[in-house]
């Protein structure tokens, strides 16, 4: 098994590997075109969906990649590996698996966490018919997160202010202020949007079509950027009523942001909320697999830099290219040992999810 070959260097390559692996198994592919943007190479952008298993299944495992676009290198690698290695063959007659490749294809192609509208999709699944939530702590730090210049005294002042904030209030408070999600500044980080995004609408329609009548739906949403190098933290992202079940399925390893046991701050408007709404009669067991890359502050600074680049900078400059390389490294460690750790944790966790469904 050549694990490294499951992974790709670009969105276009990842999509081709995914489609090829699906066709080799004679699987039907639903390709949803994003009409709002093009890829980094000018390519069309798609959310591709494949269903494996019974047409009458009542239990579903959804395995999704690239909710945060540039994190898709990891999730795509796992999905391709599952297909190439035949690990989803011989599912129980009441079970189906949905592989959702590149929920945010724009971010995957351009190596950005956000979508084409600077929206963090995992903050976008809120009720837009009511006033959007306020994140008052983010107001305090926004100007430091997005200085007018990325090199020079303005950036130095911003960095010093952030360091003082962390010194006074602690890193967890700063992380929560920045990452919980905000609907205040369209040019800011972790922006949840002012309306449902294309990806939001599309994944909702996918779940309604395939699993709208499901009795049990398990979600494994694949992410990178938090925690120790190569370790896959299992972060609970569902309703509190399902936490103990998830702990049982995954051998007590699940963490809970609301309880302070996770590397992630508690966030709002996650994709899981939309998926749950589209399968309203199902029991839900929802977990994000979060693979570590580099230190947290380095990751946050990479996101700050990327945000600055698309608001104030120019990608086609030496500084722009340096920032893009930094962002890529923050979410994808192009190293064989890292890929091996991602694969091992991934397929083991997926096996546990299928066992949990079988016994539910």
C-alpha positions, 0 to 999 in steps of 0.5 A: 500500500502506497499511502502517500499516493492517496494524497494530491498536490492540488484540488484538480489532482485530488478531484481526478484521483477521487473520480478515477477511484469511483469509476474503477468501482463503477460508482455513480457520481453526483457532481455539483458545479459551483457557479460562483467561482473558478479554481486557481488554475481556471478550472471548474469547481465541484462538490462531488458526492458518491453513495456506497451501499443499499438504496434502501439504507436507514443508516448513513455514514457521511465522510466529508472533506474540505469544509475548510477548503485548504484542509481538503488535501487531508480529507481527500487523501483518506477518501481516495484511500478508502476507495482504492483499498476497497475498505467500504465493500460489503456494507451491512444491508441497512447501511450506506456511506456518503463520500462528499468530496470538496464541500468548499472546492474554491477554498481547496483549489485556492488553498484558503480556509474560506469560500469564494465570499470569505465565509467560513462554512463551519460558521455559516449554518445558522438561522438567517431569518433572525438577527445574526449572533454578535461576537463582542470579543471579536470586535476588540481584536479585529483591527489587530487581526487585519492590519493595513500592512503585513510588513512594517510598523502597522503589523508590529503594533498589531502583533504587540497588541495581540501578545498583550491580549494573550498575556492579560487574558490567556491563549484560550480566551484569544482563540475563542474570540477569534475562532468562535465565529463572527457575523460582524466584519465581512473582511475578517477571519472566521466570518459566518456570512450574511446568508447561506452560502452555495456550499451550505445550500448544496450539502443540505440538498445532498443530505435531504436527497440521500438521507432525509428519511434516515434513522441514524446518521453519523458524520465524520468531517475531516479537518486539519490545523489543531493539535499535535503533529499528525494526531487526529483528535475526535471532536464532538460537534453534535447535540449534547444528547449524543455525546455519550454514544460517541464516547462509546463508539470511539473508545472514550477518545472524544473531546468536547469544546463546550466542556473545555476538553478540546483543542478547539474553541466552542463554535457556532453555525457548524455544518452538522447543524444543517445536516441534522436539520435535513435528516430530522427523524434520525439519531445523530452521532457527529464528530470532526477528525482534527489532525494537527500540523504546526503550532496554534499561533502559527496557524492563526497567523497564517490565516491572518496573513491569508485574510490580509492578502485577499483584502489588501495584498496581491497573490502574484507577488513574492510576499503573496506567494510566500503567504500562500506557501505558509497557509499550505503548510499550516493545513497540509504537511506534505510528508510521508510520516504525517500522511501515514498517521492521517491514514491510520487514524482515519480508516480506524475511526471510520471502522469504529463508526461503521461498527457503531452504526451496526450496533445502533 
